[in-house]
């Protein structure tokens, strides 16, 4: 470890990593550049906003069998959101990065890749590129601006410094290409990780987050729209972009002082089945509806998407269409393209649709910036009742998996919404979701009546056959009812 005196205030500045070339003085915020035998003043570095991340300088953990310590931090903002990059020093002397965005985490380490790489401006999400002898699909191409820094960093960062980065993926692995400096881009090999799996120590607790950021991370709060004064439910630290449901103003809640990004245009109120703020349970996890978005394709078909959040379950989507309901989750493990099919989990999905999806209404809180008029190109692939969807914009490609949700399941998740609403009637007066079971129950009663005498005469021998016959009638009926309600 090297200790130097800050050229700005004289305080001690420590360099624990041999790869660190600059550090930010914790007392006066001076950027200290380390040369071979001297230090230089790089000027003041903006203080990192204390957001809602549980990570801090000094947090330690283990990735695989490699212990690490957090020694530096960059805060980066792009046009649709922001994220933190934490600089790691491993116990073996190597360095890495821990990405922290909306409760999702990645770890990357430098990869020695001598292959020729494409120019940054030539990268297109969804296209295939070869890096280090492997084929990868570009998933994210962004230019971000550094808005703050802390601790030690492996490169010089000053006012207005921009990061030009691209993520490419294959399966559950990815590489990051960093074009921020002149010359060949740096290549980092990465993987998505769960924070708990890193066995972290010295995380910030709820009291510290409440003291520095003002609200508890992961707990749904409310704020008043600075444009019209209406209350908006949001998730501190994880849903930084809001759309006021009353005046449609776009708001930035990434800082303690909420700012209006764009005045909203008055749009007709859209009545939705699940209202903003509706609460339900998925298993034993509490869910809250944070955002509502309506989209339409080029043929005029429209549907409603609900962004839900649970403190432990994270983000998930419910999608309401004319054909029923689906639950959708973003995939970290990407499927492999095979012509007009994709392969995921050893199963092949056939291509179903390819269409543009345009946002026609949005309200509430989202973990990215959304506005009316946004267009995403969607490709859907189907296998049975499961759908995989690739959504592509000019800067990003994401994959999600959707499965059908039966009416009875929705009623179990949101009893206050669906429990008070009668299931729709099918032909003949029986309710969808129960008509086959109703008929099965009548047949089971008839079966018991017909076998009443054998049951009385020889109960032990006859009872098992009656039960098996009842199950043979009831179980298929339950399956048919579930399909019918979907």
N, C-alpha and C positions, 0 to 999 in steps of 0.2 A: 504493500500500500504506500502511495506517495502522498505526502501532505505539503501543501503550498499555502502561501499567504494571498488572500484575495487582493488584487490590485485596486479594488474599489474601496474596501473598508478595513483591510488588514486581517479579517477573520480567517480562521483555518478552513481550507477547502481540501477535502480528501478525495483521492483517486484510488479506488479499490481495484478497478479493472485495468489491465494493461492496454486494453483495446479502446478505452475511453479517451477522447481527445479534448473534451470540454466538460465542464461542470458548472452548475448554477449555484452561486453562493446563497445559502439559505437565509442570510441576514440582510443583504442589500440587493439581491437579485441580479448581480453582475454575472455575465457569462465569462468564464475563465477558460482561455484556450491554453492547452499545455503544448509547449514546443519542446525541442530536445533538451535545452538547458535553461529555459525561462518560461514565464507565463505572460499572457497578454489579455488585456481588457477588451471583450467583445461588445461591451455596452449592456444595457439592461435587457433582461429577458422577461417577457410577460409572465406573471404568476399563473400557474395552472389553476383553473377554476375548481374549487372543491365541489365536485358533483356528488354522485351517490354511489360511486364505486367503493366496494369494501376493501379494495387493495390500496396499499400505501407504501412509501419507501420503507424498506426494512421487512416487508412481508416475505416469508420464506415458504418453500414447498418442495415437492419432489415430482419430477416428470420421469416416468419409468423408474429407473434406479439412479437418477441424477438429481441430487439436491441443488437448489438454486436460491438466490436472494434477489429481491427487487432493489435496484440501485438507481434507477432513473425513470423518467416519464416524459412522454410527449402527448399533447392534446392536439388532435387534428379535426378540422371541420371541412365538410364539402357541401355541395348545394342542397343535399337532401338530409343531412344529419351530421353526427360527430362521433368520434370514438377516442379511446386512450390506447397508447402503445407504451407498455412498461418494459424497461430495459433490464434484462436478467444477467446475473453473473452466476454461472454454475460453479460448484465446488472444484471441478477439474480445471478451472481457469477459462473455459469457453464462455461465450456470450450468446444471448438469444433475446427474443421479444415475446411478450405476452399481450396479445390483442384483447381488448375489452370493449365490447359494443352491445348495448341493450341486453346485458345479461348473457351474451354468448362470448365464449373465450376460445382463443387459438394460441398455439405456441409455434414459433418458427426459429430455426437456426440456419446460419449461413451454409450454403451448399457450393462446393467448388464445381462449377459448370462451365466448361470451356467451349460449348457449342455456340454457333452463331444464333443470336436471338433477334426477333423482329423489332422494328422501331416502335416506340410507344404509340405514335399516332396511327400506326398500321394495325394495332390490336383491336379486334372486334369481338364482343361477347358472343359466345356460341360457336366461334370458329376453333378449329383444331390447330395446335402448334406443338412442335417437338422441343422439349427442354431436357437436357441431360440424358438423351437417348430414349425418352418416353414421350408418348402422345398425351397431351393435356387439352382440356376445353377451357377457353377463357370464360371466367364467370363474372369478373368485376374489373372495370378499368376506370380509375378515378384520378383527378387532381385535387389534392386537399391542401389546406393552408394550416400551418402550425399556429395555434393560438396561445400556447403556453408550454412551459417546461420546468422540470425539477431534476435535481440530482445529476448523475453522470450520464453522458451521452457519447456515442461512438463517432459522431461527426459534428461539424460546426453548424449551429442553428442560430439564425438571427431574425430580426424583424422582417416579415414578409416571406420567410422561407416556405417553399412549397414542396410537397411530396407528390411525385407522380408514380403511382403504383398500380400493378395489375395482379389479380389473383387468378390462377388457373387450377383446374381440378380434374381428378380422375378417381372415381369411387369415393372413399372417405379421406383421401389425401389431397394436398394441394401444394402448389409452389407460389411464392410471391416474387414478382419481378419489380425491383426498385430502380426507377430511372431518375431519381431525384438529383444525382450529381452528374457531371460530365463524364464521358467515357462509357464503357460497357456497363450495363445494368448489373446490380447485385442480385443474386438468386438465393432465396430462402426456402427451405423445405419445411412444410408445416402440417399440422393436424388440429382438428377441432378437439377441445378438451372440456370436461366438466370441472368447474372450480373445486368441488368437493373431492374429486379424484386426485387432485394435486396435493391433498393433505396440507392445506395452507395453515400457516401460523402467523400471528400478529396481524390479523385482519382488523379493520375498523369495526367497532360494534355499533349497535343502533344509536346509543347515546352520542357517540362521536359524530356519526352521520347527521343526527338531528341538530347537534350544536353547530356544525360547520356548513351544512347545506340547507337546513331549515325544515326538512321533512324526512320521514323515514322512507328509505328505498323499499320498493315492493308493496307499499301500502297505498291503496287508492286514495287520493286526496281530491281537493277541489280548489279552483281559483276563479276569480271574476274576470271575464273578458274585458280587456282594457278598451275595446272598441264600443261595446254596447252594455257591459255590466252583467251579462248573464253568467250563471255559474256553469263551469265545465269540469267534469270529472276527468282526472288524468292520473298517470302513474309516474311519480317523481323519479327522475333519473333514467327512465327507460322509455318513456313516450314524450320526446322533446317537441314534437310537432303536433299542433292542435288545430282543429277546424271548429269554430264556434257553431253550435247547432242552431243558434238564433240569427246571427248576422253573417255567417259564412266567412268571417275574417280568418286568415291564416296567421297563427301565432307561434312564436318560438319560445318554448319553455325550458330551453337548455341552460339558462342562467337564472339567478334569483329574481331578476327583473324581467318579467315577461314582455316581449316586444311584438308589435304587430308587423308581420312580414308583408302582408298584402291585404288591402281592404277587400272585404267579401262582396260579391254581387248577390243581390237578393234572389234566392231561388225558392220555388214552391216547397213547402214542407212535405217531406216524404213519410208516410205512415209505414212503420216497420213492425213485423211480428214481435221481435225482441227490441225493447226500447233501450236507449243508452242508460247505463247504470244498472240494468237488470242483473240480479245475482242468482247463481245456481250452484250445483255441485256436480263434479265429474269424479266418480268414485268417492273418495273422501276429501277431494280438493275443492276449495271454494273458487268459483269463477265469476268474473265480472265483465259485462259487455262494455268495452272502452271506446270502440269505434264502429261506425256503420258506414258502409260504402255500397253504392249501387253502380253496376257496370252494364254495358250493353254491347252486343256484337254488331257486325256490319249488316246483319239481316234484321235487326230490330229486336232480337230476343234479349231480355234483361233479367238480371238476378241480383240478389242482395247478399253481401258478405259482412259478417260480424266478427270483429277482432275481440277475442276473449283472453283474459289473463288470470292465472292462479299463482299465488306466491311460490308454490313448489312445482306446479305443473308448467309454468312459463306461458308463452303465447300459443294460442291455437285459433283456428278459424271455424266458424259454422257458415255454410253456404246454403241459401234458400233459393231454389229454382222452381219452375213450373212442374218439374218431375219429382220434387221432394227435397229432402235435406241431405247434406253431406258434411262430414267433418274433414278438415284439411290441415296438414302439418307440413312445415318446411323440412326438406330432407338435407341432412349433412352427408349422407352416403349417396352419391349420385349414381343413377343408372347408366349403363353403357349403350351407346347407339349402335344399332345393327340394321342399317338401311332404313326402312319404314317402320322398324320395331325398335324397342329398347328392352334391355335385360336388367332386371333388378332382383336380387335375392334368389338367383337361379331360375326365375320365371320370365317368360317373354310376353311383352305387352304390344298389342297391335295399335297402329296409329288410327285415331278416331276422327279428330278435327284439327283444323289449323285456321285461326281467325284472330282479328284484332279485337281487343276488349277496351272500351273507352269508359272512363269514370264520368258518370252523369250526376252523382250526388255524393257528398262525403260530410260527415259530422263526427265530432268526438276527438279522441286521442289516437295517434298512430306512432309506430317506432320508425317511420320514415316520412318524408314530406309528400303529401298527396293533395291533389287539387282537381277540380272538375276540368275535364278535357284531356287528362293524362291518358296516353294510349300504350298498351302493352300487347305484344304479339304472343299469342298463346298456342301451344301445341299439346293436344291431349292424346294419351295412350291408355288403352283399356285392357283389363283382364278380369273377367267376371264382374263383381261389384266394386272393384278397386280401379281408380283412375290415377295415373301419373301425369302431371302437367308441368311443362316448361314454359316460363314466362320471361320474355326478353324485351329489354329496352336498349337504348343506345349505349348505356353504361353498365348494364347488369343482366345476368341470367340466373334464375333461381328455379329449383325443382321442388314440387310438393306432391304429397300423396293424399288422395281423398277416398273416403269410404262412406257408403250410404248409412244414414241414421234413421232408424224406425221411429214412428210417432211415439210409441210407448217409451222409447229411450229419451226422447226430448222431454216428455212429461216427467220422467224420473229426474232429469237434469234441472229442469226449470218448472217445478210444480206450480209456482205462483202464476206463471204465464200460460202454460199448456194444460195444467190441471183444471183450470176453470173454463176451458174451451172444449166443447164436445167434439169428439172425433168425427170427421165427415162421414156421411151415410153413403153406403154402396147401394146398388140396385137391390130391391127386395126389402129395404129397411134396415138391414144389419149394418153396424158401424164398421168402417174400414179399420182394420187392426183387431177385429174380434169376430168377424162373420164365420170364418172357418172353424175357430174354436167353439163358437156357439153351436154350429152344426155337429161338431165332434162330441160336445157334451150331451146333446140329445141322443146321439147314437150310443154313447157309453151308458146312459140311463137305460136305453132299450136293451143293450147287451146284458146289463145286470138283471133286468126284469126277466129276460128269456132264460137266464141261468139261475134264477132264484131257487128252483127245486133242486138242481144238482148241487148248488151251494149248501143247501140245508142238509141234503142227504150225505154229501161227501165233501165237506168244506176244505179240508187240507189239500186234497188233490185238485179241486176245481178253482180255488182262489187264485193260484199262480197263473192259470190260463186266462182268467178274467182280467187280471191286472195287466198281463202282457198285451191282451187284446185292446184294453183301454189306452195303453201307451202307444200302441201302433196306430190308433186313431188320433190321439191328442197331439203327439209330437209333430207329425207332418202338418197338422192344422196350424200349429204355432209358427212353423217355418213359412207357410203360405201367407199367414196374416202379416208377418214381418215384411215379406216382400210386397204385399199389397199396400201396406202403409207407407212404404218407401216410394 
